[in-house]
Amino acid sequence: MPDPAAPPTSPVPLAALLGRRDLGLRHLAGPAADDSAVHWVHTSEMADPYPYLLGGELLLTAGVQLSDPDRYVARIVAAGGAALGFGVTPVYDTVPAALAEACDRHGLPLVEVPPGTPFTAVARAVWGLMAEARHHELRRVSGAQQALAAAAARPDPVPSVLHRLATRLDGRAVLFGPDGAARWAAGREHGPEVRDALAALAPVVRPATGRSAPASATDTAGSVHLAAYAIAGSEGLVLGVATAHREPGDHTIAGVAVVLLSLLTAPRQGADESARSSALVRLLLGAEPADVAPLLGDGPWTVVHAHGEGTPPPLDSPLVDGRADAVRVLLPADRTVRPYPGWTLGVSAPAAPGDLAAADVQAGRALRRAQASRAPLVRHGGTGIAALLDPDEAAAHARALLAPIGEPLRETLRSWLALHGSWDRTAVALGVHRNTVRQRIARCATLLDADLDDMDVRTELWLALRGR
């Protein structure tokens, strides 16, 4: 089974679950609980749970069909299970010794669930801990965002932003110049090895003659996490970050600092560019798009996604988000967009400022259709794969669209769409439990990055699946 896709929730340390006195859980075998994280909970009494696991689960069972403990544990590990919770009643009075030995042998944490603790209570505790972790992450990111924006308004904005970033991430923040030298730095040092490794990572994101570079890169030096971010529009500045612990939200916080440093280090701006920068800062501080639209200029707007190599297309707009070999551009809707050699373009429909997020999605879809059909430019038309009349182009589009999901998930998605989204009828058709259908469809939505409640998305996926 391939590595499971991380769900859109914060994982829960198994140790935190064991710390809940109301549950009375006990770690019996396998790796230490501190080394394990639970992404979700699944209950199964199947002799072989492998086909029903997505990876990262705390699998709960009472051992109704436990006949071969070693094979049972090996299959859970092969599916990517995070831990095994064993209820000691009503089938067993104690956890079988052979099961504990198998968990030690295969490296799977084994947890005893006492008789007075229902499996639903364990699942509810996991969801509660996930909600707490997510709430903490959102508060942390929001607080850091406001603190960084306040630092950018100080008389010495660049050192202030670096100092506040280092404080918020509990690490080291360094701004490297085009020559690789550290221009400003803040936070605690981690030693010469980390300093040298961070300096060596910076050139990875710094564009050089004849080649593009990624917008960010990560590495480790011992137990220290390293990250480097290109500062757009600064002609070679790079932000380097070193932290002893990597927490959810760190990348988002660093991204806010990168945007602010891009504004602070960019060449002096004219009136139009200054107004646009003001609009961006207001958005960072929580303003609604409609409130800052007058600073951007008259609408409506068009979003363009472009992918290629070399010099980007001359779209004559300063509102450009450049990242390696791809760019996103925001320009007035009356601006003409034409094909450009070496690049593939997707163009959205005209949109008001409040609808720019939807226009961004449209441009992304148009770019994917252009790449699938090998067309230099595709405009959003809302017709999806039905617009690709050539069978070869339609097949190429289907391959590109369905590439993130394997054949078992495609079969489940095909049946679910054919049965109008009915969980029960799909489960009967496939011979699996309805909860398995729900989990597989949720995984399809995650891997495809698609809203399966959207009829346009369903139609396009259905046509792609039939076309295969």
C-alpha positions in Angstrom: 0.0 0.0 0.0 1.4 3.5 -0.9 2.0 6.0 1.9 -1.3 7.4 3.0 -2.2 11.0 2.2 -2.2 13.1 5.4 -5.7 14.1 6.4 -6.6 17.7 6.8 -6.5 17.4 10.6 -3.7 17.7 13.2 -2.5 14.3 14.4 -2.9 13.3 18.0 0.1 11.9 19.9 -0.7 8.5 21.2 0.8 9.6 24.6 -1.9 12.3 24.9 -4.6 9.7 24.5 -3.0 7.5 27.1 -2.9 10.5 29.4 -6.7 10.6 29.5 -7.5 9.1 32.9 -11.2 8.8 32.1 -10.3 6.2 29.4 -8.0 4.1 31.4 -5.9 3.0 28.4 -2.7 1.2 29.0 0.4 0.8 26.7 1.3 -2.9 26.7 3.8 -3.5 23.8 5.5 -2.0 20.8 7.3 1.3 20.4 6.9 4.1 23.0 3.7 6.1 22.7 5.7 9.3 22.4 6.9 8.2 19.0 3.4 7.5 17.6 0.7 9.8 16.2 -2.9 9.0 15.4 -4.7 10.6 12.4 -8.1 8.9 12.9 -9.8 5.9 14.6 -11.2 2.8 13.0 -13.1 -0.2 14.5 -13.0 -3.6 12.8 -13.5 -7.2 13.7 -12.3 -8.5 10.4 -9.7 -11.3 10.3 -7.7 -9.2 7.8 -8.3 -5.4 8.3 -5.8 -4.5 5.6 -8.3 -3.6 2.8 -10.2 -1.3 5.1 -7.3 0.8 6.4 -6.0 4.1 4.9 -3.0 4.4 7.2 -2.5 6.4 10.4 -5.4 4.8 12.2 -5.7 3.6 15.8 -7.4 0.3 15.0 -9.8 -0.8 17.7 -10.8 -4.5 18.0 -12.1 -7.1 20.5 -10.3 -9.9 18.7 -13.5 -11.7 17.5 -11.6 -13.3 14.6 -8.1 -13.2 15.9 -6.7 -16.6 14.9 -3.2 -15.7 13.7 -1.8 -12.7 15.8 1.5 -12.5 13.9 -0.2 -12.2 10.5 -2.9 -9.9 11.9 -0.3 -7.4 13.2 1.9 -7.7 10.1 -1.1 -6.7 7.9 -1.9 -3.7 10.1 1.7 -2.5 9.8 1.7 -3.1 6.0 -1.4 -0.9 5.7 0.3 1.9 7.7 -1.7 1.6 10.9 -0.5 3.8 13.8 -1.5 1.7 16.8 -3.7 -1.2 17.9 -6.3 -0.9 20.7 -7.5 -4.2 22.1 -10.7 -4.4 24.1 -10.4 -7.2 26.8 -14.1 -8.0 26.8 -16.3 -9.7 25.9 -14.1 -12.2 23.9 -10.9 -12.1 25.9 -10.3 -11.5 29.6 -6.8 -10.4 29.0 -4.8 -9.3 26.0 -3.3 -12.4 24.4 0.4 -12.8 25.0 1.0 -13.8 21.4 -0.5 -10.5 20.2 1.8 -8.5 22.5 4.8 -10.4 21.2 3.7 -9.8 17.6 3.4 -6.1 18.2 6.9 -6.0 19.8 8.2 -7.9 16.8 6.6 -5.8 14.1 6.9 -2.4 15.9 3.2 -1.6 16.4 2.1 0.1 19.6 -0.4 -2.0 21.5 -2.9 -0.4 23.8 -5.3 -2.2 26.3 -8.8 -0.8 26.3 -10.4 -1.7 29.7 -13.9 -3.2 30.0 -15.5 0.0 31.1 -14.3 2.1 28.1 -16.5 1.9 25.0 -14.7 2.1 21.7 -16.9 5.1 20.9 -15.4 6.9 23.9 -11.9 6.4 22.5 -12.9 7.7 19.1 -14.6 10.8 20.7 -11.5 11.5 22.7 -9.4 11.4 19.6 -11.7 13.8 17.7 -11.7 16.1 20.7 -7.9 16.2 20.9 -7.8 16.9 17.2 -10.2 19.8 17.5 -8.1 21.2 20.4 -4.9 20.9 18.4 -6.5 22.6 15.3 -7.8 25.4 17.5 -4.4 25.9 19.1 -2.7 25.9 15.6 -5.2 28.6 14.3 -4.7 30.8 17.3 -0.9 30.5 17.0 -0.8 31.3 13.3 -3.3 34.2 13.8 -1.2 35.7 16.7 2.0 35.3 14.7 0.5 37.0 11.7 -0.5 40.0 13.7 2.8 40.2 15.5 4.8 40.1 12.2 2.6 42.8 10.7 3.2 45.0 13.7 6.9 44.4 13.5 6.9 45.4 9.8 5.5 48.8 10.9 8.5 49.6 13.2 11.3 52.0 12.3 13.6 49.1 11.7 11.2 46.7 10.0 13.5 44.0 8.6 15.4 43.2 11.9 12.1 43.5 13.7 10.3 41.0 11.5 13.3 38.5 11.8 13.3 38.9 15.6 9.6 38.3 15.9 9.7 35.3 13.5 12.6 33.7 15.5 10.6 34.3 18.7 7.4 32.8 17.3 9.1 29.7 15.9 11.5 29.4 18.9 14.5 29.2 16.6 16.9 31.2 14.4 15.9 33.4 11.4 18.6 34.7 9.0 18.3 36.9 5.9 21.0 36.0 3.4 22.1 38.4 0.7 22.7 37.5 -2.9 26.4 36.8 -2.1 25.4 34.2 0.6 26.4 36.4 3.5 24.0 36.8 6.5 22.7 40.4 6.4 20.5 40.2 9.4 19.9 37.4 12.0 17.8 36.9 15.1 17.1 34.2 17.6 19.3 31.6 19.3 22.2 29.9 17.7 22.3 26.2 17.2 26.0 25.8 16.6 28.4 26.0 13.6 27.1 22.8 12.0 23.6 24.2 11.8 24.8 27.6 10.7 26.8 26.2 7.8 24.0 23.8 6.8 21.5 26.7 6.7 23.9 28.8 4.6 24.3 25.9 2.2 20.6 25.5 1.8 20.0 29.1 0.8 21.4 28.8 -2.8 18.9 26.0 -3.5 16.1 28.6 -3.7 18.1 31.4 -5.2 17.6 31.6 -9.0 20.8 31.5 -11.1 21.5 32.2 -14.7 20.0 29.6 -17.0 17.9 27.8 -14.3 14.9 28.4 -12.2 14.7 27.6 -8.5 12.0 26.4 -6.1 10.3 28.9 -3.8 11.3 27.0 -0.7 13.5 24.1 0.4 13.9 22.0 3.6 16.6 20.0 5.2 17.9 18.8 8.6 21.1 19.2 10.5 21.2 16.7 13.3 17.9 17.1 15.1 17.4 20.7 13.9 14.9 21.5 11.1 16.0 23.8 8.4 14.0 25.8 5.8 14.9 28.4 3.1 12.5 30.7 1.3 13.2 32.9 -1.7 12.3 36.6 -1.2 10.4 37.5 -4.3 11.4 40.7 -6.1 14.6 41.2 -4.0 17.2 40.0 -6.5 18.7 37.2 -4.5 17.6 37.6 -0.8 16.8 34.3 1.0 15.2 33.8 4.4 16.6 30.9 6.4 14.9 29.4 9.4 16.3 26.8 11.9 14.1 25.3 14.6 14.6 22.5 17.1 11.0 21.4 16.8 8.7 21.5 13.7 5.1 22.3 14.5 2.0 22.6 12.4 1.6 26.1 11.2 5.4 26.9 11.1 5.4 27.0 7.3 2.4 29.3 7.2 4.0 31.7 9.7 7.2 31.7 7.8 5.2 32.4 4.6 3.7 35.5 6.2 7.2 36.7 7.0 8.4 36.1 3.5 5.6 38.2 2.1 6.4 41.1 4.4 10.1 40.9 3.7 9.4 40.9 0.0 7.5 44.2 0.5 10.1 45.7 2.8 13.1 44.8 0.6 11.6 45.5 -2.8 12.9 48.5 -4.8 11.1 51.8 -4.2 7.6 51.7 -5.6 5.5 54.1 -7.5 2.1 55.1 -6.5 0.3 52.2 -8.1 2.6 49.6 -6.7 2.5 51.2 -3.3 -1.3 51.0 -3.3 -1.2 47.4 -4.3 1.3 46.6 -1.5 -1.1 48.4 0.9 -3.9 46.2 -0.3 -1.8 43.1 0.3 -0.9 44.2 3.8 -4.6 44.9 4.6 -5.5 41.4 3.3 -2.8 39.9 5.6 -4.4 41.8 8.5 -7.8 40.3 7.8 -9.5 42.8 5.5 -12.2 41.5 3.0 -11.2 41.5 -0.7 -14.1 43.9 -1.5 -12.7 46.4 1.0 -9.2 46.6 -0.7 -10.5 46.2 -4.3 -10.4 50.0 -4.9 -6.6 50.0 -4.2 -6.1 47.4 -6.9 -7.8 49.3 -9.6 -11.0 48.9 -11.6 -12.3 45.4 -12.1 -13.2 42.8 -13.2 -10.0 40.8 -13.1 -8.7 37.7 -14.8 -6.4 35.1 -13.2 -3.8 33.4 -15.4 -1.8 30.3 -14.5 1.3 29.6 -16.6 3.7 26.8 -16.6 7.0 26.5 -18.6 10.6 27.3 -18.7 12.7 30.5 -19.4 11.3 34.0 -19.4 7.7 34.1 -18.2 5.0 35.5 -20.7 5.0 39.3 -20.8 1.5 39.8 -19.4 2.2 43.4 -18.4 1.0 43.2 -14.8 2.9 43.7 -11.5 0.6 41.4 -9.7 2.7 38.2 -10.3 3.2 35.2 -8.0 6.3 33.5 -9.4 7.3 30.1 -8.2 10.0 28.1 -10.0 8.7 27.1 -13.4 5.1 28.3 -12.8 3.5 31.7 -12.3 0.1 33.1 -11.4 -0.8 36.5 -12.7 -3.7 38.8 -11.8 -4.6 41.3 -14.6 -7.5 43.4 -15.8 -10.1 41.3 -17.7 -9.8 43.5 -20.8 -6.1 42.7 -21.1 -5.5 40.3 -24.1 -3.8 37.0 -23.2 -2.1 35.2 -26.1 0.0 31.9 -26.3 3.7 32.3 -25.5 6.4 30.0 -26.8 7.6 27.4 -24.2 4.7 28.1 -21.8 1.3 26.6 -21.2 -1.4 29.0 -20.0 -4.8 28.6 -18.3 -7.1 31.6 -18.2 -10.1 32.2 -15.8 -13.3 33.9 -16.6 -13.6 37.6 -15.6 -14.2 37.9 -11.9 -15.1 40.6 -9.4 -12.6 41.0 -6.5 -14.8 38.9 -4.2 -14.7 36.0 -6.7 -10.9 35.9 -7.2 -10.5 32.7 -5.3 -13.0 31.0 -7.6 -11.2 32.5 -10.6 -7.9 31.1 -9.3 -9.5 27.6 -9.3 -10.8 28.1 -12.8 -7.4 29.1 -14.1 -5.8 26.1 -12.5 -8.3 23.8 -14.1 -7.8 25.5 -17.4 -4.0 25.0 -17.1 -4.5 21.3 -16.4 -6.7 20.9 -19.5 -4.2 22.7 -21.6 -1.4 20.4 -20.4 -3.5 17.3 -20.9 -4.5 18.4 -24.5 -1.0 19.9 -25.2 -2.7 23.2 -26.1 -0.7 26.4 -25.6 -3.6 28.2 -24.0 -7.0 27.1 -22.7 -9.7 29.5 -21.3 -12.2 28.5 -18.7 -15.4 27.4 -20.4 -17.1 25.4 -17.7 -17.5 22.4 -20.0 -14.7 20.3 -18.6 -13.6 17.2 -20.4 -16.6 17.2 -22.7 -15.0 20.1 -24.6 -12.1 17.8 -25.6 -13.6 16.3 -28.7 -10.5 14.5 -29.9 -10.4 11.0 -28.3 -6.7 11.1 -27.8 -6.9 14.4 -26.0 -9.7 13.2 -23.9 -7.8 10.2 -22.8 -4.7 12.3 -22.0 -6.9 14.6 -19.9 -8.4 11.6 -18.1 -5.0 10.2 -17.3 -3.8 13.6 -15.9 -7.0 14.2 -13.9 -7.1 10.7 -12.3 -3.3 10.2 -11.9 -3.4 10.9 -8.1 -5.6 7.9 -7.3 -5.0 4.2 -7.9 -7.3 1.7 -9.5 -9.1 0.5 -6.3 -10.0 4.1 -5.5 -11.0 4.7 -9.1 -13.4 1.7 -9.0 -15.0 3.0 -5.8 -15.3 6.5 -7.2 -16.8 5.2 -10.4 -19.4 3.1 -8.6 -20.3 5.9 -6.2 -20.8 8.4 -9.0 -22.8 5.9 -11.0 -25.1 5.3 -8.0 -25.6 9.1 -7.4 -23.5 9.2 -4.3 -25.4 6.5 -2.4 -23.2 5.1 0.4 -25.4 2.0 1.0 -25.9 1.0 -2.7 -22.2 1.5 -3.4 -21.2 -0.6 -0.4 -23.5 -3.4 -1.7 -22.2 -3.1 -5.2 -18.6 -3.4 -4.1 -19.2 -5.9 -1.3 -17.7 -3.6 1.4 -18.9 -1.8 4.5 -20.5 1.6 3.9 -17.9 3.3 6.2 -15.2 1.9 3.9 -16.9 3.6 1.0 -17.0 6.9 3.0 -13.3 6.6 3.8 -12.3 5.8 0.2 -14.4 8.7 -1.2 -12.9 11.1 1.4 -9.4 9.9 0.4 -10.3 10.5 -3.3 -11.4 14.0 -2.5 -8.1 14.7 -0.7 -5.8 13.2 -3.3 -7.7 14.9 -6.2 -8.0 18.2 -4.2 -11.6 18.4 -5.4 -15.0 19.2 -3.9 -17.0 16.0 -4.7 -20.2 17.8 -3.7 -19.7 20.1 -6.7 -21.8 18.8 -9.7 -19.3 20.2 -12.2 -16.5 18.2 -10.5 -18.6 15.1 -10.4 -19.5 15.4 -14.0 -15.9 15.9 -15.1 -14.7 12.9 -13.0 -17.5 10.7 -14.3 -16.6 11.5 -18.0 -12.9 10.9 -17.2 -13.7 7.6 -15.6 -15.9 6.5 -18.5 -13.4 7.7 -21.0 -10.7 5.4 -19.5 
